[in-house]
Amino acid sequence: MLRKRTPIRDHSAEANLFARRAFTAFVFVLLLVAVLISNLYNLQIVAHKSYQTRSNDNRIKVIPIAPNRGLIYDRNGNLLAENKPVYNLEVIPEEVDDLDTALSDIGKLIDISEQQKEEFLDDIRHNRRFKSQVLKSRLDEKEVALFSVNQHKFPGFSIEARLARYYPYGDTLTHALGYVAKLNKKELAQLEAEDLATNYRATRDFGKLGLEKFYETELHGEVGSQSVEINNRGRVLRSLEETAPVPGKDLVLTLDIGLQQIAQLSLEDKRGAVIALDAKTGGILALYSNPSYDPNLFVHGISSADYKALLNPDRPLINRTTQGRYAPASTIKPHMAIFGLEEGLVTEQTKMFDPGFFQIPNVEHKWRDWRRWGHGHVDVYKAIEQSCDTYFYDIAYRAGITKISDFMAQFGFGDLSGIDIKEETTAILPSREWKEGRFREPWWRGDTISVGIGQGYWTATPIQIANSINILVNKGKHHPPHLVQQLRRDEEVEDVNSDEKPPVVLNNPRHWQIALDAMHNTVTKVSGTAHKAFKGATYDPAGKTGTAQVVSIAQGERYEADKLKERHRDNAIYVGFAPFNDPQIVVTIIVENTGGGASVAAPIARQVMDYYFLANPISQGKKEPQS
């Protein structure tokens, strides 16, 4: 068998094959290099700005800085709401190895309630662990000292000083100023819906009631920012630049703290409300609801025990000046007199006989006058001066509810007063439509009779009553009641709340003076219901007393306060102004379940007016707010 011969290699062919493969590989590598260069060009040239921004975002962070909240002053420059430094015990959770043990140990040094622990643990569940969270606020000097000595034992724990709202007059101004407290999820959602959340990135507190809530935007200011360099875990390494926040605007009120304190002292332990208005502008000089409470309890989070204490039958959380609904009673008789004169139902000379009751023809029921034996022959002046019920029963019956309701609506009854706080109710100005909508019943003739003396279905808030009297005193001019007169920031001053509402116009302007003269008689004449309370006053007052029934008294029975539950006794009301010829102040007083507008409410009004005219610089011409 012959051996197989080894073929001779074709070096030329192999060389050509190698050359082709090398060329193909070179072209492939060249294409890859071209792609790489293209991508580098795109990254470094075309998309340079975009990637640079994304890179900076990874290492530069903008931290918001909360602005200082605006301050609140009374008309004489007294500070009513300020920002005070407080010391808080704060914790960075990621720096604490065993949080439960640390909380237990720190509790041996500083008293920390279970509620504070629960709120702290809830906060860290909803925030990043490297962010500082408040464990306990408002540490006293002893607690700060104890922690400072032992701080080395508690890594991640620190004492931080922050500004917090403080109300130096406590419960004297609560229902006017309101208070701030921790910003909650609902409020944050509302801010986001209004596209304002960005301005609250560093804010912990939010206005909850009163002026703090109504003027939240103005008081809050504008958030600042600080650019810092951070590591990949979000920890701040160094500060780069800062934009200072713009502080909130200060509020300058029409309110006078001295008059407010007199209002508080005059009510003592009684439930009620005191309102004093500047008759020239509608500015509120005093706005006090009793009982009240200390707003500072809410600023740092009120305890369950303290909050439960406020949920008592006296309802201190209710602002009686704007939310209390009371029968206006005889305080609306001057308005009813003007209404009767305007409608031609009575004239200045008209007299009627009051036997002590009123009856609808062919109806047995008697609507009684407060004086059982009546007032005899009564004209419009005597009807107001001696508060004759029968006179106004007759006007109401002959006029009908529709005309009464339409006329009284012009004075603000049944509507919001315009005061610059949100806690207000419209109360009830009765009408046919209201009763049909509320009770699904028609309006009966007998329903109108009690409305003529401010009773029945009619309810009003003290601020509505005060506003209506101010309109009457100004003969139709309507200056809406308000608490704030200026907004200030540094040298910038903005006057606010100076606009008037459309006036009440009478067919005969003389009718204003008839009602005002009768209110003057009520105080100055011996037979007037408020004469005793203002006897010896050095100024010239005018006013009207009122006693409002809380529960109905059966036909034929007499009102005997001692036999009724305390909450069922009559409310005492007084409205007044002074001086008579050039009114400067309008006062409204309501005291619950004490009876006797003349014996209880009018003396309180005397205390308020005495301070205003005898002891207060406001009445001496110093009405401009001080810096």
Salt bridges, closest charged atoms under 4 A:
GLU14 OE1 - ARG9 NH2 3.09
GLU90 OE2 - ARG162 NE 2.56
GLU90 OE2 - ARG204 NH1 3.94
GLU94 OE1 - ARG233 NH2 3.58
GLU94 OE2 - ARG235 NH2 2.07
GLU95 OE2 - ARG235 NH2 3.81
ASP105 OD1 - LYS108 NZ 3.88
GLU114 OE2 - LYS117 NZ 3.97
ASP122 OD1 - ARG125 NH2 3.72
ASP122 OD1 - HIS126 ND1 3.66
ASP123 OD1 - LYS182 NZ 3.00
GLU143 OE2 - LYS136 NZ 2.78
GLU187 OE1 - LYS208 NZ 2.75
GLU212 OE1 - ARG69 NE 3.01
GLU212 OE2 - ARG165 NE 2.79
GLU216 OE1 - ARG69 NH2 2.74
GLU229 OE1 - ARG238 NE 2.48
GLU268 OE1 - LYS270 NZ 3.32
ASP314 OD1 - ARG271 NH1 3.50
ASP314 OD1 - ARG567 NH2 2.65
GLU342 OE2 - HIS511 ND1 2.74
GLU343 OE1 - LYS403 NZ 3.51
GLU348 OE2 - ARG510 NH2 2.91
ASP354 OD2 - HIS375 ND1 2.80
ASP369 OD1 - HIS375 ND1 3.48
GLU385 OE1 - LYS525 NZ 3.84
ASP389 OD1 - LYS333 NZ 2.51
ASP394 OD2 - ARG398 NH2 2.98
GLU441 OE1 - LYS435 NZ 3.85
ASP447 OD2 - LYS435 NZ 2.62
GLU494 OE1 - LYS249 NZ 3.66
GLU500 OE2 - HIS479 ND1 3.72
ASP540 OD1 - HIS520 NE2 2.76
GLU560 OE2 - LYS563 NZ 3.43
GLU566 OE2 - ARG271 NH2 2.94
GLU566 OE1 - ARG567 NE 3.37
ASP582 OD1 - LYS280 NZ 2.43
GLU592 OE1 - ARG271 NE 3.16
GLU592 OE2 - ARG320 NE 2.74
ASP610 OD1 - ARG606 NE 3.01
